[in-house]
Amino acid sequence: MSKVEKELVKDPVCGMIKPKDKMRAVSIFMGKKYHFCTEGDKKMFKAHPEHWVPRGGD
């Protein structure tokens, strides 16, 4: 990946895909980092992370 390209990540709650540096919040669940568009999405995730993380953790 070149320096010009930005790593895209997906918010597991709303499904939005954005460059990692545009996400507003981060949470770690079972050793994996998840990125969120809003603090609200992060709050929903933290309440029930097993609901938002597909089986297998991806």
C-alpha positions as CSV (number, residue, x, y, z in Angstrom):
1,M,0.0,0.0,0.0
2,S,1.5,3.4,-1.0
3,K,1.5,6.4,1.3
4,V,-1.1,8.0,-0.8
5,E,-3.6,5.1,-0.3
6,K,-5.4,5.0,3.0
7,E,-6.3,1.9,4.8
8,L,-10.1,1.4,4.7
9,V,-11.9,-0.1,7.7
10,K,-15.5,-1.1,8.3
11,D,-17.6,0.1,11.3
12,P,-19.2,-3.2,12.5
13,V,-22.3,-1.4,13.8
14,C,-23.4,0.8,10.9
15,G,-21.4,-1.0,8.1
16,M,-19.8,2.2,6.8
17,I,-16.4,1.8,5.2
18,K,-14.0,4.7,5.6
19,P,-10.3,5.5,5.9
20,K,-9.1,4.5,9.3
21,D,-8.0,8.1,10.1
22,K,-11.6,9.3,9.5
23,M,-13.1,7.0,12.1
24,R,-14.0,8.7,15.4
25,A,-13.7,5.9,17.9
26,V,-11.9,2.6,18.5
27,S,-12.5,-0.4,20.8
28,I,-10.7,-3.7,21.3
29,F,-12.6,-6.9,21.7
30,M,-10.9,-10.3,22.1
31,G,-7.6,-8.8,21.0
32,K,-8.9,-7.2,17.8
33,K,-9.3,-3.5,17.2
34,Y,-12.6,-2.2,15.8
35,H,-13.2,1.2,14.4
36,F,-16.4,3.3,14.6
37,C,-17.8,6.3,12.8
38,T,-19.4,7.6,16.0
39,E,-19.1,7.3,19.7
40,G,-22.7,6.1,19.6
41,D,-21.7,3.1,17.4
42,K,-18.9,2.3,19.8
43,K,-21.3,2.4,22.8
44,M,-23.7,0.0,21.0
45,F,-20.8,-2.3,20.2
46,K,-19.5,-2.3,23.8
47,A,-22.9,-3.1,25.2
48,H,-23.1,-6.4,23.2
49,P,-19.9,-7.0,21.1
50,E,-20.8,-10.6,20.4
51,H,-23.9,-9.3,18.5
52,W,-21.7,-7.2,16.1
53,V,-18.7,-9.5,15.6
54,P,-19.3,-12.3,13.1
55,R,-18.5,-15.9,14.2
56,G,-14.8,-16.4,13.5
57,G,-14.0,-12.8,14.6
58,D,-13.8,-11.1,11.2
